[in-house]
Amino acid sequence: MTKGDALSVYKAKRNFAVTSEPAEGGKANPHALSFVVQKHAASRLHYDFRLELDGVMLSWAVPKGPSFDPQEKRMAIHVEDHPISYSSFEGTIPPKQYGAGTVIVWDNGTWEPVGDPRAGMAAGKLVFRLHGQKLEGLWELVNIAKGGERQEPWILFKKKDEFARPHADYDVVTALPDSVIAKPLKKVARKPSKNAEHPKPSSVRNPLASAKKSALPQTLKPQLATLAAGIPGTGEWLYEIKFDGYRLMARLDKGKVGLITRGGHDWAQKMPQLVDELGKMGLTSTFLDGEIVVLGPSGAPDFNALQNAFDKHQGTDQIVYFVFDAPFFEGADLRDVPLKARREVLRAFFEERASEHVRFSADFPADPSSILRSACQLQLEGVIAKRADAPYVSRRSETWLKLKCKLRQEFVVCGYTDRSDNSAQIGSLLLGIHDAKSNLLPAGSVGTGWSVGEAAEFKRKLVPLAADEPPFDKGTLKPGRWSKRKSGAERWVRPVLLAEVAFAEWTPDGQIRHASFIGLRDDKPAKSIVREQPKVISGPDPATLATGKQKPSVGTVKVSHGERLIDPTSGVTKLDLVRFYESMTDFILPHLKGRPCSLVRGPTGVGGELFFQKHGEKIGIPGINELPETLWPGHKALLEVASAKALVGAAQMNVMEFHTWNSTAKVIEKPDRMVFDLDPGEGTPWEHIQEAATLVRAMLRALGLEAWLKTSGGKGLHVVVPLAPRYDYETVKGFSQAVVQHLAKTIPTRFVARSGPNNRVGKLFVDYLRNGHGATTVAAFSARARPGLGVSIPVSWDDMTQLKSGAQWNVRTAREHLSFQAADPWEAYWKTRQPLAEAMKRLGFKR
């Protein structure tokens, strides 16, 4: 085939009058074959892997990019050959063109084939050595096509050599995300290391070797799982889907079937279909442990449908019982038998006896982070991790762990409010939770997640439970907790019903935020409902298990418990967060250096207890500076994060957010910036937030002040005004308050001048309070300790219309966004120092 023929498919797909991609050309290096890896932000981010051969670039699209770990087999789709000149292409392919999106040269260099490369391509097995700026050593491409595929699938993987490294120890696409042309490497961050085989799990030889013969007990309490703050590291674990249903113990004794709930009630009469199928399985002395669910149209458990099967008499014949354990099996007490052996007994039984409505709950032999991430993407509740060698115990234990996609648990229904426009329906449920001493405490409310019909049905259920007084323990209900809600006065009930609720986070005073109702339930006693506290499960990083090495390192910092899951929503681990901050060093440090910095630490991750720390207090972060105590007389020393070592060390010490003062240590009493935080109230559309930012900018411009914009990483936007440090904090705060009051007076339909949720429903409070002495604002490029781990990112005013939320980018996507960013939208910010005198005069503000 001629060179021109080889590029015919490439040319046919492109309109070179529109795209800036090269049509052809490029000279081959007479001394060596070239290779390039281009990072391509098309409809989906991927990496284009290209090898020069016979005057063209053989090309594969690799969705996840390369890995130095030989165990990581990466899918590589064989695509059309490209011209050699394409190897230096960086730019944006216009919309509606093939491959529309931005392209950067992620790596380049030379390659050496091992053997005849043409014969290798024909045979579907190409081995080669790379000499790149990022990629080194032996690699292999293997054709795995079966025939008939629209695009030919191959796999790309690293061969075992001195450059191979476990993926948990080093992820090259995360560590080195930028272009090698626009942003040349300062240094090569990889290093050769010997590779070790991953240990193979031990096999189970005789599942019942340690089982004891025993009579079937009349009752048996189930084993309960502990809510975990991270993925466990020590030992062998099995991972199952966390079902969204009711826990049920099935007791099968000589033809009689009992279906026992967590509360000890026998529901056999409610589910005759299930009883019939269990009775036909031939089990005569067995306790099965599992969960009943109703599967929705997507195949995922539907909790609401399960409730309707009972409450609305829609039939329980659609209920499926997923069995995951057998503490007793046919006269044998298996409680002291390791879980893996118990499940082997169940698996073998269900291979022959599974029915339509009684099934075995499978476990998934894959990376636990990937399993959890997939579960969350499928809108499942989460994953259960179970220690493979553990016995069965009738209590809550740390050998069974709950890894949830979002915060969710049961609450005691303590009251309700009526809808303001319909007294036949509830407006919200008032919730409670028990503390460690069994005191019932208020925990907030939930007002969404049900239909009109369900709201009326809840009212009918709650009215007979009416109580004269709130059921909370004396002194725990603060005055006015709910009295300002527009939905109506509180109506209290006896605390016997439970509501399952999903929510975003706990507030410092023990209330839930952004709650959504899942369903009512009565399978547990109300007294057992306590706040679930994520527990830190100790254990080494997965890299330790895989390689026998010590803790993984990020730079010079050893990362302890790197496997700990800190955000179930995104699947981000502590190691992911530390690596994120390492990759953001050049971006975030200019915003931190020279300024007092406060740290938000989250030892148990998102949803757990957070600690806001302004002073050193012996936290032991390597590289962090303590500023002179004279800067803030009467207070302990303030902190400064001025180096990569301090930044990464802080992340290792569970710091999730970095907040800075508006002044530098050099001129501590005179701020050099003014911040307006656009804080939306409940129900405020995103378009109103964007409009508000534009109006704030317009007003500031009318006062002669230029402003810069960044996302907050949360719900809103930050408008930042650089200042010449001439006025004290009292003056700057007073002026910013005057600006906000003028906005609220001029445009009352959009702005309010007072904080508080009741004042800003559907409106924005432009927060000027961040301009006071000692107040802080989250730094640009800092993550936020909220579900999803959003990141505060500077943006241009022109790009604001393209934003979809204040958390547009997160820990997983922010660094990728920056690697494609052509220019710094805040470049002029650093050179701008604006006086306030003229602006004060125009506004009529007097000091």
N, C-alpha and C positions, 0 to 999 in steps of 0.2 A: 504493500500500500504506500502511495506517495505521501509526502508531508501534507500536501493540499487536501488529499482525500481524508487523511487522519483528522483534519480539523473541520470537515464538512458539517458534522453534527454540531460542533461548537458554534460555527458561524450561523447555522440555520436557526439556532435558538435566540439569537441576539440581533437587535436593531442598532447598528453602530452609529447611526445618525442621532441616537438618543443616549445610549450608554457610553461612558468613557473607557470601557474595557478595551484592551488592544484587540484588533482584528486578526493579526498574525505577527510574525516576525520574532526577533530575539535571536541572539547568537549563542551557539553552544560553546561551553568552555572546552578548549581542545585538550586540557590536561585532567579534567575531572567532571563527573556528572553532578549536576546540581539537584537539590531538593528544596522544597518550600512547604511550610504549613501556614495556611491563611485562615485567620479567625473571621467567621462570616456571620454577622448578625442579620440573617434573613428572617423569614417567618418564624424559624426556630434557630437558635444559636447552634452552630456546628463548626467543625474544623475541617478545612479542605487540605488533604494530604496529597502532595504531588511529587513525583519522581521523574526526572528527565531521562528519556530513552528514545533513540532514533529521531531526534529533532522535535519531539513534543514532550509535554508533561503528562505522564500517566496520572490519573486523578481518582481519588476516593473521598467521599464525604463521611467524616467520622463524627457522629453526634456528640459524644462525650469527650472527644479529644484523647490524646495519647496518655499512657500511664507507664511509669517505670516499674510497675509491679507485674511480674510474669503471670500472676494469677488473674489479672484484670484483662479479660478478653473483650476488646472494643469492636462493636459493629462498624464496618467500613463499607459503604455502598459505592460500587464501581460506577463512575460517571464518565462523561465524554472527555477525550483528550483535550488539553489546553495548549496554547502556544507558549513557547519558552518566555516570551516577553511578559506573560501574565504573572510570572514569578515575582515581579517587583510592583505589581498593581496594588495600590491602596486608594480607597475612595468609596463613594456611595453610588450604588447602582439605583437608578431612578425607580419610582413606583411604577407598577404595571409591566416592568421589564423582568425577564427571567432572572431569578436570584436576587430580586430587589432587596436592598439593605446595604449596610456598611461592611467593608472588607479591610482588614489590616494584615500585615505580614507578621505573624506570631513567631515564626522561627524560619531560619534558612541556613544553608550550608551545602556540603557535598555528601554524596553517598557512594558506597562500594557494593556492588552485587556479590553475593557468595554463590559462585557457579555461574551458569549461563542465564542471564535475566530473561531472555526471550523464551527459553525452554521452561523457565520457572513460571512465567505468565501463562504459557500454554497449558502447563500441568496444574495451575492453580495453587502454586506454592512458591512464594518469592521470599528468600532470606537475604538480608542486606545489613550493612553497617552504616550508621549515620554519624556525621561529624558536623553538628550544628551548634548554634549558640545556646540552645536549651536541651536538645535531644542528642544523646550519644549512645554508642554501643550497638549491639546486635538486635535486630527486630525481624519480625516475620509477618507476612500477609498471606492468608489462606482463603481460597475460594470455597464457600460453603453452599453455593447454589445447588438446588435440586433440579432445576430446569423449569422453565415456564414463568419465572419471576419477571416482573416489569423492569426492575433494576437488579443487577447482579450483586448479591450480598457476599462480602468477604469479612474476615476478622483480622484486626491488627493487634499484635501483642509484643511485649518485650521478651527477648530471649534471656535466659539466665547468664549473667556475666558480672564483671566487677561494677557495672553501673546500675544493676537492678536494685530496687528498693521497695519495701512494702508501701502500698498506697496509703495506709494509715500513718506512716512515718513521713511521707513526702508526696504531695499532690502537685505535680509540675504546672498544671493549668491554673491552679489557684495561686501558687507561689509566684508565678511569673506570667501575669495576665496581659502584658502590654506588647505593643509593636516593637520589633527589633530595628525598625527603620525610623519611625517618628520618635520613639523613646528608647534609644540604645541602652543595652544592659550595662549597669555600673559594674556588675560582677556576676559570674555564673554561680547560682545558688545551689547547684547540685554537687554531689560528691560521690565517688564510687563507694560501694559497700557490699560486703558479702551477703548473699541471699540464703536464707534458711527455709527449709520445707515447713509448711504449715502442719501442725500436729493433726493426726486423724483421730476422730472421736472413737472412743473404745466401743467395741461391739457388746451387745448383751447376749450372753451364751445360753443361760437357762433362766427365763423370766420368773419362774415360780420356785427357784431353788431355795429362797429364804422365806417362802410363804408358810403360814401356820394354818392348820385346819381349825375352824371356829364356827360356832353357831351364829346365825345372823342376828345382830342386835335389833331391838325394836326401834330405836331412834339413832340417828347419827347426824351430828352437826357438820356442815360443809367447811372445807378449808377456804379461807378468804385471802384475797390478794392485798398487798400494800401499795399505795400510790407512790410511785418512784419518781425521783427528779432526774433520772438518767438511765441509760442503758447499762446493765450490769456487765462487769468485765471479768470477774473471777469464775472459773469453772465452765461447764458445758450447760447451755440453756436451750430450751425449746420455746419457739414463738408461735402462738396461736392468735387468731382474730378474736378481739374482744366483742362478744355478741351483745346486741342491743335488745335485751329481753329480760326474762325472769329466770332466776336461778332455781333449779329444781333437782331434788334427789329422788331417784326412782328406786323403790324397794320392791323386789320381786321375790316372793316367798311361796313356793309350792302352788303356783298358779294365781296367787293374789298379787295385785299390782297397787302400790301406793305411790302417789306423786306428792312429795313433801316440799313445801316452800321454806324460805329462809326463816319465816316466822313460826314454823312448825305445823302449818295447816296442811291437811291432805286435800288436794285438788283433783283427785281421781274422777269424782263425779262430774267435774266441769269439762273433762277432756276424754270422753269415751273412745274416740277414734284412736288416741294415743295409747290408752290403756289396752285396747284390743291388739294393736300392733306389738306393743311390748310383751303382752301375754303370749303371743304366737312365736316368740323368739326362743322358747325352750329353756329359759333361765329359771332356776328353782330356788337359789339361795344367793342373791346378788344385790349389792347396792351400786347403782350407777349415778354418776355426778355429771350434770350438764346444764344447758340453758335452753329454754323454749323461746322461739322467735316466730314471727311471721315474715316471710320474705316478700319484699316489694317487687315492682315490675323490673327493677334493675338487677334483682338477685340479692340485694343487700337487705339486712334485717330492718324492718319498719316498726318502730316501737308503738307508734300511734295505731297502726293496723292491729298489733297484738292487743292493745287495750280495747279496741272496738270489737275484737273477737269475743271478749268477755262481757264488756259493759253494754254493747248495743246488740248482743245476741246475734251477731252476724255469722256465728258458727265457729267452733274451735277445730273443725276438721282440717283447716289450713295450717295449723300450728305444726312446726317442725322442732324436734328435740335433738339438739346437737350434744352428743356425749363426749366428754373429754377425760373422764377418769373413772376408775372402778376400785374404790377402797376395799370392797368385798366382792369376790367373784367365785360363784359356785362352791361355796363351803370353805373357801380359803380367805384368810384375812391378809389382804395385800397392803395394809397401811405402812408396814415397815419395808416393803419392797420398793426399790427406787422407781421414781416416776417413769423413767424410760422403759423399764420392764413392764410396769402396769399398762402403759400405752401400747406396748407390743402385744400384750394379751388382747386388749380391746381391738387393735387394728386387725389382728388375725380373725377375731370373732366377726367383726363387721364386714370383712371381705366376703363372708359367706351368708351373713344374716341381715345386712342392712336393709331397711324398708324405705318406703317413700317418705315417711315422717319421722323416722328414727335413724340418725346418721352419725358417723364418726367425725369428730372435730379434728381436722388435719392440722399438723404443724408445718412450718415453712423453713426449709434448710437454706437460708440466704442471709445476707448481711442484715442485722437487726435494724439499722438506720433506714435501709432501703425498704424493708418490710413495713416499718412504721410510716414512712413517707408515702408509700403506695396506699396503705390503709386510709391515711388522711385524705389523699387525693380522691379516693373512692367514697368519701363522706362517711366512712365507718367511724365507730367510737374510738378505736385504738387497738392496742395489741396487749396480750398477756404474755409475760415472760415467766417460764417455769424452770427451776433448777432440775436438770435431768437426773441427778443422783439423790434427790430429796425424798423423804417419806411423806405420807399423807397425814396431816394434822388437822384436827377439828377446831381451828382458831385462825386468826389473822397471822400471817407469817411473811417473812422476807424471802422465802423461797418461791413464792408466787408474787409477781409484781405487775401492777397496772401501768402501762405507758399510754397516756391518753392524747388524742389529737387536740383536744381543747378542754378547758376546765368545765367539769360537769359533775354534778352529784345530786343526792336527794336532800330536800329541805322539809321541815315540818310546816304545814299550812296553819298559820296562827290567826289569819283573818283575811279580809278582802275589802275592796272598795267597789262601789257601784259605778257603772259608766254614767257620765254626766248627761248623756242623751238617751239612755235606756236603762231604767232601774231593774229590768228583768235580766240584765246581764252583769257579770262582774267586769270591773275595769282593770283590776290588778289583784294579784294574790300577795298577801303580806307573809313573809317567810321568817322562820326561826331555825336555830341550830343549837345543839347542846355543847357545852364546854366540857373540859376534863372532869369537872365536879358534878356533871349532870344538870347544870343550870341551863335553862332555856333562854337563849339570847336572840334579840332581833338581828336579822341578817340581810335586810333589804326587801325588795319587792320585784315582781315580774309582771309585765303587762302586755307581752306579745307572745305569739306562738300558737294561738288557738283561733278557731273559726267563730263566727257569730253564734252558731248552734252550740258549740262547745262552751262558749262563755255563759249561755243561758243554762246549760246542763250543770255546769259547775255551781251556779247560783242555787239550783235546786238541791244539790248535794250539801251545800254549806249551810243553808238556812236552818235545817234541823239541828245543827251543831252549835247554834248561837250561844255566846257567852257574854256576860255583862262587862267583864274586865279583860284586859289583855292577858294572855296566858304566860307572859314572860316573867322570869324571876324578879323579885322586887329590886328596883334600882337599876335595872339593865336597859329599860326603855327611856331614851332621852326625850324630853318634852319637844313636841313639834316634829318628831321624826318623819311622820307621813302627813301631818295635818295640813300642809300647804299644797298637797297634790290636788290637781283640779278634778280628779275622777270622783271625789266625794269623801265623806267622812269614813273613818275606819269602822269596820264591823268585825268584832272578834268572834272566834270560834274555839271550840275545844280542840286541843292539838293532837288529833288522831290521824289525820290524812297526811300523805306525803306527796310532794311534787318533785319530779326530776327536772332539773334546770341546767341549761348550758349558759356560761357567762364568760366575760372577758378577763376579769381580774377581781381580787379582793382589795378594798380600800384599806388604808391604815387603821380605820376604826371598825373593821370587821363587816363591811357591807359589800354586796356584790354589785358589779357594774355591767351594763349592757347585757342584761339577762334575757334569755329566750326560753319559754316553756317547752318541755318535751312531753311530759305526760304525768297523770296522777298514778300512784301505785299504792298497793296495800299489802305487799308481800313481805314487808319488814315492820317491826315495831317502831313506833315513833321515838321511843327512848334511846334507840340504838343510833340515831342520826346525829353524827358529829361532823365537824369540819375536817375534811380530808387534807392532811398536811403532806406534801411531797417529801419523801424521805431520801436522803442522799445515800446511795448504796455504794459502799467502798469496793474498790477492785482496780486492777491495773487496766491500762488502755488496751484495746484490741491488738495494737502493735506488739505489746509485750507477749500476749498469748501466741501471736503468729510467728514471732521471730526469736523470742527468748530475750529480747533487749529490755533495757530499762525504759523509763517514761519517755515519750516522744519529746523532741525539742523543737522549739520555734525560736530561731536565732540562738541565743545562749541561754534561753529560759526553758527549764524542764516543766512540762505541762502535766500536772497531776489530775487524775480522773478525767482525762480528755474525752473519754467515751460518754460522759454524763450528758444526757439529753436536757438541754436548757430551754428548748421551745418545741413542744410536741407539734404545734401547728405547722412549722416548717421543717422539722426534723433536724434542726441545728444542734450540734453538740458543743461542749465547751471548747474542744480542740478547734472546731470550725470557727468559733468566735475569736479565739486567740490568733488563728491564721488570718482572719479578716483584718484584725487591727494591725498585724504585721504588714499586710499588703497595703494598708491605708496610711502608713507612716508619713510618706512625703506629702500627703494631702492634709492630714489632720494636725500635724505638729505646728505648722504656722499659726493655727488658731488656738493652740494651747501654750506655746512658748511665751514666757514672760508674764503670764496671767495667773492669778490664784485660780485653782481648779477644785471643784467639788466632785466627788465620786459617788456613783450609785452602784452599790454592790448587791448582787443577787445570788447568794450561795446555793439556792435550790432552783434558780432559773426563773423564767417567766411564770407568774402566778404565785410564786412563793413570796416570802417576806423580803422586802428591800430595805437597804440601809443607806441613808444619805450621809456622806462623810465629808466634812470640810477640813478636818485637821488630821495630823499624822497619827497620833494615838497608837504608836508602835505597830502599825500594820505591816511593816517589814517588806514593802515593795522595793525591789532593787532598782536603783537609778532615780527614784522619785526625790524631788527637792523639797525641803522645808524652808519656807520663806521666813525672813526675820519677824519676830513677834511684834516688833515696833510698827509694822505695817497696820496692825489692828490691835491697838492697846487694849488690854483686858481679856484678850482671847488667845487661845493656843495658836501655834504656828500654822499658817496656811500652806497649802500644797501647790507644787508646780510640776506638771508633766512636760518635760522638755526634751526627751530623747526617746528613741525607739525602744531602748531597754526598759525605760519606765512605762511606756505605753503597753508593751507586750507583757511586762511583769504585772501591771495592774489587771490586765485581762486574765492572767493566770490566777490572780487573787480574787477572781469572780466579779471584777468591775465590768459593768455592762454599759454604763453611760458616763460621759464626761461633760461637766457643766463649768462654764467660766464666767468670771466677773467681766464687767464692762470697762474696766480700767486695767492697766498694766502695773506691775510691781514698782516700776520706776516712777510713775505718777499715780499712786494708788488712790488719791482722793479726787481725781479729776477724770471722769470717764472719757474714753476716746471713741465710743460708739453709743448709739441709742437703739433700742430694740422694741419693735411692736409685734406682739404675738397675737395672731388672728385666731382666737379660740372660739370655735363654733358651738352653739348650743344644740341640744337634741333636736333632730329634724331639720337642721339647716342643710340645704342642698350644696353639693360641692361647687356648683356654678356660682352660688352666692359668695362662697369663700374666695373664688377667683375674682369675682366682681369687686369684692371688698378690698382685696389687695390692690387692684387697679385704682380704686378710689383713694386709698391711703397714699399711694404713690403720687396721684394727681394733686392731692392736697399738699403733700410735702414739697412737690415741685413748685406749687404756687407760693410756698414759703421760701423758695430758693434753695431747697435741699434735695440732693440726689440720694436714692435709696437702692439697696441691693436685696435680692430675694433668695430665700432658701426654703425647702420643705422642712417641716418640723420633725419628720419621721413618725408622727402620730396622726392627729386629725386635721391639723391646720397648716398655716404658712407663717414664716417669720420675715418681717421687713426690717432690714438692718441699715442704719444711717451712720456712716463714719463721721467722727467729729474731731475737731482740733481740741485737745485736752486743756480747756481754759476755764470751764465752770465746774463747780462741785456737784455732787450727786443730788443734793436737794434741789438745785436749780434745774438740772437736766430732767429729773423725775417730774418736777412741777410743770415744766414745759411740755413733756410728753403727755401728761394728764390733760393739759389744756387742749392739746391736739385731739385727743380722744373725745373729750367733752364737746368740742366743736363738731366733730363728725357725728356724734350721737344726736346733737341738737339739729344739725343740718339735714341728716338722713336718718330719721328715727325708725324707718321701716327696715333698715339693715343693721344699725349699730345700737349698742347700749353702752352706757358709761360706767355701769356697776357690774361687778362680778357676781357669781352665784348662778346655779342652774335655773332657778325660777325666773331670773331676770332676763335670760337670754334664750328662751325657747324659740327656735326658728330664726334667731338673730346671732350676731357676733359681738363678743366683747373683745375689743382691741386692748390686750393686756399691756398696760404701761408700767405695772408694778415691778417688772424685771429691771427697771432702770433705777431702783433704789440701792442704797449702799448695802453691800453684802449679798444682794440678789444675784442670781445666776441664770444663764440661758444655756440650753444644750448646745454643745459646740457643733459646728459644721463637720460632717463626716462621722459623727458619733452615732452608734446604734441606740435604739430605745428598748427599754425592758418591758416590752408589750408583746402580745401574741403576734407572730409574724416577724418580729425584730426588724421594724422599719429603720431607715437610716436618714438622718438629716443631710440633704444634699443641696449645695448652691446651684441655682438655675438662672438662666437669663430671663428677662421680662418677656422676650419674644417667644420663649419656649413654654411660658406658663399655661397657655391655652391647651397645650398637649398633655398637661398633667391630669391624672385621674384621681389622685388623692394625695394627702400629705405624707403617706407612706408608699409613694410610687416605687421606691427602691428599698430593698432590704439587704440583710447580711449576705444573702446568696447572690443578689443581682447587682448591688451597688458598684462593686469593683469592676464587673464586666461593663457596666455603663460607662465608667470613667475611662476604660481602655479604648473605647470608641470615640471619646469626646475630642473634637478637633481643637477647641480653644477653651481657655478658662473663662467662664462667664463673670468671674469676680476679679479679673486681672487688674482693672482700673481701681477696684476697691482699695487695694493696698497703697495706692498713691494719692488717695483722696482724704483730705482733712478739712472738714467744713466748719466755719465759725457759726455760732448760733445767734449772734447779736441782731442781724438783719431779720432772721426768721422770727425772733421774739417780737421785734418791732411790728412786723406785718400782722402777726397774730394778736397783737395787743397784750402780750404777756409781760407782766411786771414781776421782777425777782423779789 
